[in-house]
Amino acid sequence: MSSNPNEPTTPRSTQPVLDDGMTRFAPPEINIPYGSSASQVPPSAPPAQPIFVVKKSPISGCATLAIGGAGCLILLGVIALVLTLSGVLSISGIASSISGAISGLGQAVNQPARVTINSSQTLLQGIMPLGQLVSVSTQLAKADVNVNVWQGTLNACGYSANHVVQGGVEAGLDLSRIDINDVAYNAVTNTYTVTLPYPQLTSCRVDYIRQYDRSFTTCNVDWDEARLLANYSTINDFRDESIEGGILDRAASEARLVVSNFISIVTGASVEIVFDPPEPGTMVASCSPSLPDGWQIDANGTWSSIN
């Protein structure tokens, strides 16, 4: 290479250019920095140090979940609003559905725990106090209760009167009669079988009685005795009418419901209630009054004094 700037340069012969930008048989050009020899190896660049980038989310996972839940609620609210405006849903229907869901959740949370009790003696002690709850009553009224009294020779001092009477009859079970043999448990079917005494009348009473339509008589008669006889007749009528009206069957149904629910809640088991056959001739004194002292009644319903 000449150092004279005025010396004309000889143009290089043109070489064909290849597809990769290189000319055929052209040696690669090497640029050597000024002041360095061709034998020096250029210093290698220091290895690049790895750069670690820590990305910190500005929102925690709980906040993200909360925002997502809020978004779902907003979406559901928009859908409900559109359906309401279009007439598909009503506001009362939506409110009812929300109230039902909250109520169902509350019932699920407040559901009482059930404890399985396989001790018949424990159940027996719990059943016996229920006797006061197993009771049904009926209110009755009766008018024109006639009392006709035969008195004196040829009924010369006979008299009569009518009465209006109000009262009631009660029936129930005497659960104090249950013993350990009346409670049986079947572990295979998880069923309690309880045998209860048959219901019976527990009370018959007259609450009000009024006398009217007294007959004329010149004799000195005791109208209170007539009222007492009317009371006796009415109690017997109230008793018979209540039994015919099914008061004992209603008491049995109440007993079955109360006792079976009690055992089911306490144990979670199935319950079967059976009753002993009724005992004939068993009646409380108030429902089977005795004849008033000194009086008798014939088949026609006429009273007469036996003094």
C-alpha positions as CSV (number, residue, x, y, z in Angstrom):
1,M,0.0,0.0,0.0
2,S,1.4,3.4,-1.1
3,S,1.6,6.3,1.3
4,N,1.6,9.0,-1.4
5,P,-1.9,10.6,-1.6
6,N,-1.3,11.8,-5.2
7,E,-0.7,8.4,-6.6
8,P,-3.6,7.2,-8.6
9,T,-5.4,4.3,-7.3
10,T,-5.9,1.2,-9.4
11,P,-9.4,0.0,-9.4
12,R,-9.9,-3.5,-8.1
13,S,-11.3,-6.0,-10.5
14,T,-14.9,-6.6,-9.9
15,Q,-15.7,-10.0,-8.5
16,P,-19.0,-11.7,-8.8
17,V,-21.1,-11.4,-5.6
18,L,-22.5,-14.5,-4.1
19,D,-25.9,-14.9,-2.4
20,D,-24.4,-14.6,1.1
21,G,-22.9,-11.2,0.3
22,M,-19.4,-12.6,-0.2
23,T,-17.4,-12.4,-3.4
24,R,-15.9,-15.5,-4.8
25,F,-12.4,-16.2,-3.7
26,A,-12.4,-12.9,-1.7
27,P,-10.5,-13.4,1.6
28,P,-12.3,-12.1,4.6
29,E,-11.3,-8.7,5.8
30,I,-9.7,-8.3,9.2
31,N,-9.5,-4.9,10.9
32,I,-6.6,-4.5,13.2
33,P,-6.8,-1.5,15.5
34,Y,-4.2,1.1,15.2
35,G,-1.1,0.6,17.4
36,S,-1.6,-3.2,17.8
37,S,0.1,-6.0,16.1
38,A,-1.6,-8.6,14.1
39,S,-0.4,-11.3,16.5
40,Q,-2.2,-9.8,19.5
41,V,-5.4,-11.5,20.4
42,P,-8.0,-9.0,21.3
43,P,-9.0,-9.2,24.9
44,S,-12.2,-11.2,25.5
45,A,-15.1,-9.4,27.1
46,P,-15.9,-10.3,30.7
47,P,-18.6,-12.8,31.2
48,A,-22.1,-11.3,31.6
49,Q,-23.3,-11.4,35.1
50,P,-26.9,-12.9,35.5
51,I,-29.5,-10.4,36.5
52,F,-32.3,-11.6,38.8
53,V,-35.6,-9.7,38.6
54,V,-38.0,-10.2,41.5
55,K,-41.6,-9.3,40.5
56,K,-43.7,-8.5,43.6
57,S,-47.5,-8.5,43.2
58,P,-49.0,-5.4,44.6
59,I,-52.1,-7.5,45.7
60,S,-52.0,-10.5,48.0
61,G,-53.7,-13.8,47.3
62,C,-56.6,-13.2,49.7
63,A,-57.2,-9.8,48.2
64,T,-57.3,-11.3,44.8
65,L,-59.8,-13.9,45.9
66,A,-61.9,-11.2,47.5
67,I,-61.9,-9.1,44.3
68,G,-62.8,-12.2,42.3
69,G,-65.7,-13.0,44.6
70,A,-66.9,-9.4,44.4
71,G,-66.7,-9.6,40.7
72,C,-68.8,-12.7,40.6
73,L,-71.4,-11.1,42.9
74,I,-71.6,-8.0,40.7
75,L,-72.0,-10.3,37.6
76,L,-74.8,-12.2,39.4
77,G,-76.4,-8.9,40.4
78,V,-76.3,-7.6,36.8
79,I,-77.9,-10.9,35.6
80,A,-80.6,-10.7,38.3
81,L,-81.3,-7.0,37.4
82,V,-81.6,-7.8,33.7
83,L,-84.0,-10.8,34.4
84,T,-86.0,-8.6,36.7
85,L,-86.4,-5.7,34.2
86,S,-87.3,-8.3,31.5
87,G,-90.1,-9.7,33.7
88,V,-88.5,-13.2,34.1
89,L,-87.9,-12.7,37.8
90,S,-89.5,-10.5,40.4
91,I,-87.9,-8.6,43.3
92,S,-90.0,-10.5,45.8
93,G,-89.0,-13.8,44.2
94,I,-85.3,-12.9,44.5
95,A,-85.7,-11.7,48.1
96,S,-87.5,-14.9,48.9
97,S,-84.8,-17.0,47.4
98,I,-82.1,-15.2,49.3
99,S,-84.1,-15.5,52.5
100,G,-84.6,-19.2,52.0
101,A,-80.9,-19.7,51.3
102,I,-79.9,-17.9,54.5
103,S,-82.5,-19.7,56.5
104,G,-81.3,-23.1,55.2
105,L,-77.8,-22.2,56.0
106,G,-78.8,-21.2,59.5
107,Q,-80.7,-24.4,60.1
108,A,-77.7,-26.4,58.9
109,V,-75.4,-24.5,61.3
110,N,-77.8,-24.7,64.2
111,Q,-78.8,-28.3,63.7
112,P,-78.7,-29.9,67.1
113,A,-76.4,-32.8,67.6
114,R,-77.9,-36.2,68.2
115,V,-76.7,-38.6,70.7
116,T,-77.4,-42.3,70.4
117,I,-78.7,-43.7,73.7
118,N,-79.1,-47.5,73.9
119,S,-80.1,-47.5,77.5
120,S,-83.8,-48.3,77.9
121,Q,-83.7,-47.2,81.5
122,T,-82.5,-43.8,80.5
123,L,-85.3,-43.5,77.9
124,L,-87.9,-44.7,80.5
125,Q,-86.9,-41.9,82.9
126,G,-87.3,-39.4,80.1
127,I,-90.7,-40.8,78.9
128,M,-92.5,-40.9,82.3
129,P,-92.7,-37.1,82.8
130,L,-94.3,-36.7,79.4
131,G,-97.6,-38.0,80.8
132,Q,-98.7,-34.5,81.7
133,L,-98.1,-33.4,78.0
134,V,-100.2,-36.3,76.6
135,S,-103.7,-35.0,77.4
136,V,-106.6,-34.0,75.3
137,S,-109.8,-32.3,76.4
138,T,-113.2,-31.5,75.0
139,Q,-115.7,-28.9,76.1
140,L,-119.4,-29.8,76.1
141,A,-122.7,-28.1,76.7
142,K,-126.2,-29.5,77.1
143,A,-129.5,-27.9,77.4
144,D,-132.9,-29.1,78.6
145,V,-131.6,-31.5,81.1
146,N,-134.8,-32.5,82.7
147,V,-135.1,-33.8,86.2
148,N,-138.5,-35.3,87.1
149,V,-139.0,-36.3,90.8
150,W,-141.7,-38.6,92.0
151,Q,-142.6,-37.7,95.5
152,G,-145.5,-38.3,97.9
153,T,-148.6,-40.4,97.7
154,L,-149.6,-40.7,94.1
155,N,-146.9,-38.2,93.3
156,A,-148.8,-35.5,95.0
157,C,-145.6,-33.5,95.7
158,G,-143.8,-34.4,92.5
159,Y,-141.9,-31.7,90.7
160,S,-139.6,-31.2,87.7
161,A,-137.1,-28.7,86.3
162,N,-134.9,-28.2,83.3
163,H,-131.2,-27.3,83.4
164,V,-128.5,-26.0,81.1
165,V,-125.1,-27.5,81.8
166,Q,-121.6,-26.8,80.6
167,G,-118.5,-28.9,81.4
168,G,-115.5,-30.8,80.0
169,V,-113.9,-34.2,79.7
170,E,-110.2,-35.0,79.5
171,A,-108.3,-38.1,78.4
172,G,-104.7,-39.1,78.6
173,L,-102.2,-41.8,79.4
174,D,-100.7,-42.8,82.7
175,L,-97.1,-43.1,81.6
176,S,-96.0,-43.8,85.2
177,R,-97.2,-47.4,84.6
178,I,-94.4,-48.0,82.0
179,D,-91.5,-50.2,83.2
180,I,-88.3,-51.4,81.7
181,N,-90.0,-54.3,79.9
182,D,-92.1,-51.9,77.8
183,V,-89.0,-50.5,76.0
184,A,-87.2,-52.7,73.6
185,Y,-84.3,-51.9,71.2
186,N,-83.4,-53.7,68.0
187,A,-79.8,-53.0,67.1
188,V,-80.1,-54.6,63.7
189,T,-82.8,-52.2,62.5
190,N,-81.9,-49.4,64.9
191,T,-85.5,-49.3,66.2
192,Y,-87.1,-48.7,69.5
193,T,-90.4,-50.4,70.3
194,V,-92.3,-48.8,73.1
195,T,-95.5,-50.3,74.6
196,L,-97.8,-47.7,76.2
197,P,-100.9,-48.2,78.3
198,Y,-104.2,-47.6,76.5
199,P,-105.6,-44.1,77.0
200,Q,-108.3,-43.5,79.5
201,L,-110.5,-40.7,80.7
202,T,-108.7,-38.7,83.4
203,S,-111.4,-36.1,84.3
204,C,-115.1,-35.4,83.9
205,R,-116.5,-32.2,85.4
206,V,-119.4,-29.8,85.3
207,D,-118.4,-26.1,85.2
208,Y,-121.7,-24.4,85.1
209,I,-125.3,-25.4,85.7
210,R,-128.5,-23.2,85.6
211,Q,-132.0,-24.3,86.5
212,Y,-135.1,-23.1,84.8
213,D,-138.7,-24.1,83.9
214,R,-139.5,-25.2,87.4
215,S,-142.9,-27.0,87.8
216,F,-145.6,-25.7,90.0
217,T,-146.0,-27.5,93.4
218,T,-147.6,-26.7,96.7
219,C,-145.1,-28.9,98.6
220,N,-141.9,-27.8,100.2
221,V,-139.3,-29.2,97.8
222,D,-135.5,-28.9,97.6
223,W,-134.6,-27.5,94.2
224,D,-130.9,-27.9,95.0
225,E,-131.6,-31.7,95.1
226,A,-132.9,-31.4,91.5
227,R,-129.8,-29.5,90.5
228,L,-127.6,-32.3,92.1
229,L,-129.5,-34.9,90.1
230,A,-129.0,-33.0,86.9
231,N,-125.3,-32.8,87.6
232,Y,-125.1,-36.6,88.0
233,S,-127.0,-37.3,84.8
234,T,-125.0,-34.7,82.8
235,I,-121.6,-36.1,83.8
236,N,-122.6,-39.6,82.6
237,D,-123.9,-38.1,79.3
238,F,-120.7,-36.1,78.8
239,R,-118.6,-39.2,79.4
240,D,-120.5,-41.4,76.9
241,E,-120.6,-38.7,74.2
242,S,-116.9,-38.0,74.5
243,I,-116.0,-41.7,74.2
244,E,-118.3,-42.0,71.1
245,G,-116.7,-38.9,69.7
246,G,-113.2,-40.5,69.7
247,I,-111.5,-38.7,72.6
248,L,-109.5,-41.9,73.5
249,D,-108.3,-42.3,69.9
250,R,-107.2,-38.7,69.9
251,A,-105.3,-39.2,73.1
252,A,-103.6,-42.3,71.6
253,S,-102.5,-40.2,68.5
254,E,-101.1,-37.5,70.7
255,A,-99.2,-40.0,72.8
256,R,-97.7,-41.7,69.7
257,L,-96.6,-38.3,68.4
258,V,-95.0,-37.0,71.6
259,V,-93.2,-40.2,72.7
260,S,-91.9,-41.1,69.2
261,N,-90.6,-37.5,68.6
262,F,-88.9,-37.5,72.0
263,I,-87.1,-40.8,71.4
264,S,-86.2,-39.9,67.8
265,I,-84.7,-36.6,68.8
266,V,-82.7,-38.1,71.7
267,T,-81.4,-41.2,69.9
268,G,-81.8,-40.6,66.1
269,A,-83.4,-44.1,65.9
270,S,-86.7,-45.3,64.4
271,V,-89.6,-45.6,66.8
272,E,-92.6,-47.9,66.9
273,I,-95.4,-47.3,69.4
274,V,-97.9,-50.0,70.4
275,F,-100.6,-49.9,73.0
276,D,-101.8,-52.4,75.5
277,P,-105.4,-53.5,75.1
278,P,-108.0,-51.4,77.0
279,E,-108.8,-52.6,80.4
280,P,-112.6,-52.7,80.9
281,G,-114.1,-51.3,84.0
282,T,-111.2,-48.9,84.7
283,M,-112.6,-45.4,85.1
284,V,-111.7,-42.5,87.3
285,A,-114.2,-41.6,90.0
286,S,-115.0,-38.2,88.5
287,C,-116.2,-40.0,85.3
288,S,-118.1,-42.7,87.1
289,P,-120.0,-40.9,89.9
290,S,-122.1,-42.7,92.4
291,L,-125.8,-42.2,92.8
292,P,-126.6,-39.3,95.1
293,D,-127.4,-40.5,98.6
294,G,-131.0,-41.3,99.2
295,W,-132.0,-41.4,95.5
296,Q,-132.7,-43.9,92.8
297,I,-133.7,-43.7,89.1
298,D,-135.8,-46.1,87.1
299,A,-135.6,-47.1,83.5
300,N,-137.7,-44.1,82.4
301,G,-135.3,-41.6,84.0
302,T,-137.6,-40.8,86.9
303,W,-136.0,-40.1,90.2
304,S,-137.5,-41.1,93.6
305,S,-136.4,-40.7,97.1
306,I,-135.7,-43.9,99.1
307,N,-135.7,-42.3,102.6
